[in-house]
């Protein structure tokens, strides 16, 4: 998975939930990196969602809120990793916590690393092309 940053940086960041990235080697590990956001719905949105929950089914406005929150947390994590000099985040995870009745905290976190393509995989790619 490759993620963009909130700024218009042309540099791509490799983001993966795995410990290792195939065909790369770790040059430097910078350590923990995270991106955080706290979101809430308006009182009107909470009332509408409450009424929808009586009928059952998916509550689309909450789905969109959570998707947007995760994307923002991921973008912030990538921006923080890039500021450290990383070009990859491994072992990436999401976590969420409910804060009060109307707020949710979403955090994306992982290990910021500088990786490079291994020579063997670069030769294999050249031989195929």
C-alpha positions in Angstrom: 0.0 0.0 0.0 1.3 3.4 -0.8 -0.1 6.5 0.8 -0.1 10.1 0.0 0.7 12.9 2.5 -1.5 15.9 3.3 1.3 18.1 1.7 1.9 17.9 -2.0 5.1 15.8 -1.6 6.1 13.8 -4.7 7.8 11.2 -2.6 5.9 8.0 -2.1 5.8 6.2 1.3 5.5 2.4 1.5 3.0 1.6 4.2 2.5 -2.1 5.1 1.1 -4.1 8.0 3.9 -6.6 7.6 7.2 -6.6 9.4 9.3 -6.9 6.2 9.0 -5.5 2.7 9.9 -8.0 0.0 13.0 -7.2 -2.0 14.2 -4.4 0.3 16.6 -4.1 3.2 16.3 -1.8 6.1 19.0 0.9 6.1 17.8 2.7 9.2 14.9 2.3 11.7 13.7 5.6 13.1 11.2 4.1 15.5 7.6 4.7 16.4 5.5 7.0 14.3 1.8 7.9 14.5 -0.9 10.1 13.2 -3.9 11.1 15.3 -7.3 12.6 14.8 -10.4 13.2 17.0 -13.7 13.5 15.4 -17.3 14.1 16.4 -20.7 14.2 14.7 -23.1 17.1 15.1 -26.1 16.7 17.4 -28.3 16.6 14.4 -26.2 13.8 12.9 -26.3 11.8 16.1 -30.1 12.1 16.3 -30.5 11.0 12.6 -28.1 8.1 13.2 -30.0 7.1 16.4 -33.3 7.0 14.4 -31.6 5.0 11.7 -30.3 2.5 14.3 -33.9 1.8 15.3 -34.6 0.4 11.8 -31.3 -1.5 11.7 -28.7 -1.6 9.0 -25.6 0.3 8.1 -25.4 3.9 9.2 -23.7 5.5 6.1 -22.8 8.8 7.8 -20.8 7.0 10.5 -19.1 4.9 7.9 -18.0 8.0 6.0 -16.9 9.7 9.2 -14.7 6.6 10.1 -13.3 6.3 6.6 -12.4 10.0 6.6 -10.9 9.8 10.1 -8.7 6.8 9.2 -7.5 8.5 6.0 -6.6 11.6 7.9 -4.8 9.6 10.6 -2.9 7.7 7.9 -1.9 10.8 6.1 -0.7 12.4 9.3 1.4 9.3 10.1 3.0 9.4 6.6 3.8 13.1 7.0 5.4 12.4 10.3 7.4 9.5 9.0 8.6 11.6 6.0 9.7 14.3 8.4 11.9 11.7 10.2 13.5 10.8 6.9 11.7 7.5 6.4 10.4 6.2 3.1 8.5 3.3 4.7 6.2 2.5 7.6 6.1 -1.2 8.7 3.8 -2.9 11.1 1.1 -0.2 10.6 -2.1 -0.5 12.6 -5.2 1.5 13.4 -6.6 1.9 16.9 -9.7 3.8 18.0 -11.1 5.0 21.3 -14.4 6.5 22.2 -14.1 9.7 24.0 -17.3 10.7 25.8 -20.5 10.1 24.0 -19.9 11.9 20.8 -16.1 11.8 20.0 -13.8 9.2 18.6 -10.0 9.2 18.6 -8.5 7.4 15.6 -4.7 6.7 15.5 -2.6 5.1 12.8 0.8 3.9 14.0 3.8 1.9 13.0 7.6 1.8 12.7 9.3 4.4 10.5 12.1 3.0 8.4 14.4 3.9 5.6 14.6 1.0 3.1 16.3 0.4 -0.2 15.8 -2.1 -2.9 18.1 -5.1 -2.7 20.6 -5.6 -5.4 19.3 -9.1 -6.3 15.8 -7.8 -6.9 17.1 -4.9 -9.0 19.1 -7.3 -11.2 16.1 -9.6 -11.6 13.9 -6.7 -12.7 16.5 -5.5 -15.2 16.9 -9.1 -16.6 13.2 -9.4 -17.1 12.9 -6.0 -18.8 
